Amino acid sequence: MDMFQELKKRSWKKSILGTVIVLAIAVVLWLNSLDGVIDLIRGPQTLEEIEVEDIRSQYVETDIYFVMDCFAEYVTTNSRTNVERTQWLYYIIPVGDAEYMAVRVNAEVGDILDDICDETWNYLSGYADMPYTTYHMTGKITRMSDEELTYYYDWFEEAGFIQSEIDAYVLPFMIQNNMVGGAVFSAGVPEAIVPFAIVGLVFFLWGVLRIVKAASGGYQKNIKSFILKNPGISGDMVSADYAAAADFGGMKIGRLFTVFNRGTKSYILKNDEIAWAYLQRTTHRRNGVHTGTTYAVVLRTMDKKMHTIGLGNEDLVMRALERYASVAPGIVLGYSEDRKKAYNADVASFVRREQELRAAAEAEARAARAVAEAEEEARAKREAEAYAAAPAESKAAASQETPDSSGKDEV
C-alpha cells in the first residue's frame, strides 16, 4: 500500500470517534435550537387569535389579566447546603370562551401573578372593578407531564368541577414562560437561541471538515511540507524508506526517517536529527487507586523539540529503541536526570559528550576483548608447546584414553 494511502487510513480510523462526537454535539444543539430559530423568525402568535381547539405547541405571547390560582410549584434542593428553592410556579388562566389552561413562570414572577389572582377574585366576588394589573408573557405551549396534570386536575376537582366539565373545559396544555423551541431562557433573552444554533452549525461544519480532511490527506500535510522544504529528499525516497521500515504500531522507523501519528496528524523526522530517545512510563491513578500504565517513546531533536509517541506496551518501546541502536547509532538512548540537564544546557555538547563516552566504552570493550583474545592465544600456545615437549609414550597414552560415556571404567 502507498505510504500516503496507509497514513490516510490511519488518520481516518483515529478521527472517526472525534468526528462522531462533534457531529452528535451539532445534532443535539440543533434539536434544541432549530425550532427556536423558526419561532424567532416567525415571531410569536397572539394567544387570543388561536382557536381553542387548535392550541397545541405554538410559540405565543399574551397579556394575562385574569389568574384563577397557583396550583403547584417546582422546588429544587441544593445537595451541598440542603437549601430548598422554588424554581417554577404553575398558575391557571382562562382562555377562549370558557376554557382554562396553565402557565409556568419563574418564581420571581409569582408576586405579580398573585396580585392578579387577588384582583381576579375581588372582581368575581363583586368587590372591585376589572383587574388593573397585567403581565405580558411570551413562551411555548407544551403538554403538561402526568405529574403536572395530576396537581392541575386536583385543583379543578376541589373547586367543584365534575369530570365531564374537566374533559370539556380544562385543556392539558401550559405556556412555559420564556421558552423558545425546546429551551427555556432567562426573562427577556430568548434571542440567545440564535447563537445556540450558530454554535451547532459551527460543530457541524467542523465535523464535515474533519471528514474531508481525513479523506483528502490533509492530516499528512506535515510530511508533504517536509518533502517540499528538503530539495534533496523526494517523495519516492521517503516512500521507499517507509516501505522497508520496522512497524511498532504508532510509528515506523526506517533507516533514514521516522514516521508517526500523533492523534490524527502524521509527522516525519530525519533519524539524524534525533538527538535523544527514551522510554516514558506513566502510571495513572484515580482517587489513589491504580487504573493503568501507558508507555511511550520520547524523541528529543537537535532543535530541542520533543515528540511523545504512545505505543501499546513497554516491549514495543524497547524494540523501537533497539531499532534506533541498529539504524541510527548516533542517537543517545535511555533516560537519566543528568542527561536531561545536559540536553537542556546544550544539545550539541550533550550529543558530543555521549558519543565520546560511547566511543571510550567501545574502545575499552575492544581492548578487553583484545586482552582476552591474547590471553586465550597465549594459553593455547603454552598447551601446544607443552604437548610438543611431552615424551612419545605419554602422547600415545593420552591419545588412547577414551573414557566410557557412563563415567564408569570398562571391565
C-alpha positions, 0 to 999 in steps of 0.5 A: 500500500502507498505510504500516503494511502496507509497514513490516510487510513490511519488518520481516518480510523483515529478521527472517526470517534472525534468526528462522531462526537462533534457531529452528535454535539451539532445534532443535539444543539440543533434539536434544541435550537432549530425550532427556536430559530423558526419561532424567532423568525416567525415571531410569536402568535397572539394567544387570543387569535388561536382557536381553542381547539387548535392550541397545541405547541405554538410559540405565543405571547399574551397579556394575562389579566385574569389568574384563577390560582397557583396550583403547584410549584417546582422546588429544587434542593441544593445537595451541598447546603440542603437549601430548598428553592422554588424554581417554577410556579404553575398558575391557571388562566382562562382562555377562549370562551370558557376554557382554562389552561396553565402557565409556568413562570419563574418564581420571581414572577409569582408576586405579580401573578398573585396580585392578579389572582387577588384582583381576579377574585375581588372582581368575581366576588363583586368587590372591585372593578376589572383587574388593573394589573397585567403581565405580558408573557411570551413562551411555548405551549407544551403538554403538561407531564402526568405529574403536572396534570395530576396537581392541575386536575386536583385543583379543578376537582376541589373547586367543584368541577365534575369530570365531564366539565374537566374533559370539556373545559380544562385543556392539558396544555401550559405556556412555559414562560420564556421558552423558545423551541425546546429551551427555556431562557432567562426573562427577556433573552430568548434571542440567545437561541440564535447563537445556540444554533450558530454554535451547532452549525459551527460543530457541524461544519467542523465535523464535515471538515474533519471528514474531508480532511481525513479523506483528502490527506490533509492530516499528512500535510506535515510530511508533504511540507517536509518533502517540499522544504528538503530539495534533496529528499523526494517523495519516492525516497521517503516512500521507499524508506517507509516501505522497508521500515520496522512497524511498532504500531504508532510509528515506523522507523526506517533507516533514514526517517521516522514516521508517526501519528500523533492523534490524527496528524502524521509527522516525519523526522530525519533519524539524524536529527534525533538527538535523544530517545527514551522510554516514558512510563506513566502510571495513572491513578484515580482517587489513589487507586491504580487504573493503568500504565501507558508507555511511550517513546520520547524523541528529543531533536537537535532543535530541542523539540520533543515528540511523545509517541504512545505505543501499546506496551513497554516491549514495543518501546524497547524494540523501537529503541533497539531499532534506533541502536541498529539504524541510527547509532548516533542517537543517545538512548535511555533516560537519566536526570543528568542527561536531561540537564545536559540536553537542556544546557546544550544539545550539541555538547550533550550529543558530543559528550555521549558519543565520546563516552560511547566511543571510550566504552567501545574502545575499552570493550575492544581492548578487553576483548583484545586482552582476552583474545591474547590471553586465550592465544597465549594459553593455547600456545603454552598447551601446544608447546607443552604437548610438543615437549611431552615424551612419545609414550605419554602422547600415545597414552593420552591419545588412547584414553577414551573414557566410557560415556557412563563415567564408569571404567570398562571391565 
